[in-house]
Amino acid sequence: MRVILVGFGNLGRGLSRVLVQKASFLHRSHGLITRVVAVVDEFGSVVDEKGLNLNELLKVAEKKGTVVAYKGGKRGKLALKVIDDVEADVVYDLTPTNIKTGEPGLTHIKRAMREGKHVITSNKGPLVVAFRELDSLAKRCGVEFRYSASVGGAIPVVGLAKKLLAGNEIHEIRGVLNGTTNYILTRMSKEGAPFEVVLREAKELGIAEKDPTLDIEGIDTACKITILANSLLGMNARLKEVKRAGIARVRPEAIRLAQEAGYTIKLIGIAKRGSLEVGPKLVPLGHPLAVGGTLNAVTFKLDLAREISITGFGAGPKETSSSLLGDLIDIHRTLGG
Ligand SMILES: NC(=O)c1ccc[n+]([C@@H]2O[C@H](COP(=O)([O-])OP(=O)(O)OC[C@H]3O[C@@H](n4cnc5c(N)ncnc54)[C@H](OP(=O)(O)O)[C@@H]3O)[C@@H](O)[C@H]2O)c1
């Protein structure tokens, strides 16, 4: 499979490392040979239709901060030109999330589909802004569209529901879908420390971003709930339809009282037909959603299997590569490989 990577940050580089490390495994186990024929970042691009040497590219990009510094690298906003001009089977859009416009990923994804290229993305922005449009565009263009890494990082939430649980009707999806807020609530419950103190430490440790608004106000979780509602419940939901509360008003005393009664407090996203919601909720101690630290977890309520829960790492370049690579293998198999 010839692959174009648009975005060469944490995930683009993480996936490239994994493609190098797993080259012979992928060939042996899946009959899959990947060739990364172009890489694009914000500054420019590098193309080699015979396949880039990813080890060398990683070294240069890490040292110089851009792929432009690699031999043959070109400067400029080149993503669309590369998507148009370079022959490839799959385009990965791994660019930053913008939940208002979906850009730049939205335009990359549409262009790739119209060019007859399959698309894999980890970017919530385009999915939140235009899920239905992208889903039908992919069908009209006859291309595969995968986005496993956009919700739950390494956890195969979408694949589990769409494939292995396909015989079930999904009544409800409930999840801890944001590692930063889960870390903060876990520490508040273990140490009895106030929200503001734990948030400050989380920022110092690099677990929370400098501006953690999207996380603590529950917006990131609401985006993921919107994606799950649209992709797994067949809805046409908009982000603004998600009823939302964040964690800033959760007090240590509330967590202590909850614990005395056998519960913990988690920021939970809930998707069911007719109601989408994010907010702090009581979760019984020992329940699969009562995960600690930065872990994520999802529980499906189903007509046949009743309840299925899944837990894992919701972020991280290596962990998320599990989903990014899984999507590639899935497309390879779908195409008969
Ligand atoms: N990190 C995770 O664990 C994780 C997990 C799940 C989902 N995600 C999502 O996956 C996406 C990528 O995450 P990340 O952590 O890799 O982000 P990142 O480290 O910020 O990397 C983003 C990359 O996109 C490039 N870029 C920005 N604008 C571009 C444009 N117009 N054309 C081409 N490239 C452009 C950036 O280039 P420069 O470096 O030149 O600025 C950078 O290489 C985000 O949407 C994120 O929300 C991340």
The ligand as an SDF file (V2000), in Angstrom:
LIG
                    3D

 48 52  0  0  0  0  0  0  0  0999 V2000
   -1.4420   12.5380   20.1770 N   0  0  0  0  0  0  0  0  0  0  0  0
   -2.3540   11.6200   20.4370 C   0  0  0  0  0  0  0  0  0  0  0  0
   -2.1450   10.7260   21.2520 O   0  0  0  0  0  0  0  0  0  0  0  0
   -3.6810   11.6420   19.7100 C   0  0  0  0  0  0  0  0  0  0  0  0
   -4.5950   10.5960   19.9460 C   0  0  0  0  0  0  0  0  0  0  0  0
   -5.7940   10.5730   19.2190 C   0  0  0  0  0  0  0  0  0  0  0  0
   -6.0730   11.5870   18.3040 C   0  0  0  0  0  0  0  0  0  0  0  0
   -5.1690   12.6140   18.1230 N   0  0  0  0  0  0  0  0  0  0  0  0
   -5.4760   13.6380   17.1140 C   0  0  0  0  0  0  0  0  0  0  0  0
   -4.6660   13.3450   15.9670 O   0  0  0  0  0  0  0  0  0  0  0  0
   -4.2230   14.5460   15.3250 C   0  0  0  0  0  0  0  0  0  0  0  0
   -2.7080   14.5860   15.3100 C   0  0  0  0  0  0  0  0  0  0  0  0
   -2.2420   14.5710   16.6540 O   0  0  0  0  0  0  0  0  0  0  0  0
   -0.7240   14.8760   17.0160 P   0  0  0  0  0  0  0  0  0  0  0  0
   -0.5990   14.6720   18.4770 O   0  0  0  0  0  0  0  0  0  0  0  0
    0.1680   14.1540   16.0850 O   0  0  0  0  0  0  0  0  0  0  0  0
   -0.6600   16.4560   16.6810 O   0  0  0  0  0  0  0  0  0  0  0  0
    0.6520   17.3380   16.4610 P   0  0  0  0  0  0  0  0  0  0  0  0
    1.7920   16.7390   17.1950 O   0  0  0  0  0  0  0  0  0  0  0  0
    0.2290   18.7380   16.7480 O   0  0  0  0  0  0  0  0  0  0  0  0
    0.9490   17.1870   14.8920 O   0  0  0  0  0  0  0  0  0  0  0  0
    0.1760   17.8020   13.9120 C   0  0  0  0  0  0  0  0  0  0  0  0
    0.9310   17.7970   12.6130 C   0  0  0  0  0  0  0  0  0  0  0  0
    0.1230   18.3830   11.5940 O   0  0  0  0  0  0  0  0  0  0  0  0
    0.9300   19.2980   10.8630 C   0  0  0  0  0  0  0  0  0  0  0  0
    0.0910   20.3180   10.2150 N   0  0  0  0  0  0  0  0  0  0  0  0
   -0.5290   21.3910   10.7430 C   0  0  0  0  0  0  0  0  0  0  0  0
   -1.1900   22.0610    9.7840 N   0  0  0  0  0  0  0  0  0  0  0  0
   -0.9500   21.4000    8.6280 C   0  0  0  0  0  0  0  0  0  0  0  0
   -1.3350   21.6110    7.2770 C   0  0  0  0  0  0  0  0  0  0  0  0
   -2.1080   22.6300    6.9110 N   0  0  0  0  0  0  0  0  0  0  0  0
   -0.8800   20.7500    6.3220 N   0  0  0  0  0  0  0  0  0  0  0  0
   -0.0830   19.6990    6.6640 C   0  0  0  0  0  0  0  0  0  0  0  0
    0.3100   19.4480    7.9230 N   0  0  0  0  0  0  0  0  0  0  0  0
   -0.1250   20.2950    8.8920 C   0  0  0  0  0  0  0  0  0  0  0  0
    1.8790   19.8650   11.8840 C   0  0  0  0  0  0  0  0  0  0  0  0
    2.9730   20.4260   11.1910 O   0  0  0  0  0  0  0  0  0  0  0  0
    4.1240   21.2680   11.9800 P   0  0  0  0  0  0  0  0  0  0  0  0
    4.8010   20.2950   12.8770 O   0  0  0  0  0  0  0  0  0  0  0  0
    4.9860   21.7300   10.8700 O   0  0  0  0  0  0  0  0  0  0  0  0
    3.3690   22.3570   12.7020 O   0  0  0  0  0  0  0  0  0  0  0  0
    2.2360   18.5780   12.6220 C   0  0  0  0  0  0  0  0  0  0  0  0
    3.1920   17.8580   11.8730 O   0  0  0  0  0  0  0  0  0  0  0  0
   -4.8650   15.6870   16.1030 C   0  0  0  0  0  0  0  0  0  0  0  0
   -6.0570   16.0480   15.4380 O   0  0  0  0  0  0  0  0  0  0  0  0
   -5.1590   15.0720   17.4750 C   0  0  0  0  0  0  0  0  0  0  0  0
   -6.2390   15.6800   18.1180 O   0  0  0  0  0  0  0  0  0  0  0  0
   -3.9770   12.6520   18.7910 C   0  0  0  0  0  0  0  0  0  0  0  0
  1  2  1  0
  2  3  2  0
  2  4  1  0
  4  5  1  0
  4 48  2  0
  5  6  2  0
  6  7  1  0
  7  8  2  0
  8  9  1  0
  8 48  1  0
  9 10  1  0
  9 46  1  0
 10 11  1  0
 11 12  1  0
 11 44  1  0
 12 13  1  0
 13 14  1  0
 14 15  2  0
 14 16  1  0
 14 17  1  0
 17 18  1  0
 18 19  2  0
 18 20  1  0
 18 21  1  0
 21 22  1  0
 22 23  1  0
 23 24  1  0
 23 42  1  0
 24 25  1  0
 25 26  1  0
 25 36  1  0
 26 27  1  0
 26 35  1  0
 27 28  2  0
 28 29  1  0
 29 30  1  0
 29 35  2  0
 30 31  1  0
 30 32  2  0
 32 33  1  0
 33 34  2  0
 34 35  1  0
 36 37  1  0
 36 42  1  0
 37 38  1  0
 38 39  2  0
 38 40  1  0
 38 41  1  0
 42 43  1  0
 44 45  1  0
 44 46  1  0
 46 47  1  0
M  CHG  2   8   1  16  -1
M  END
$$$$
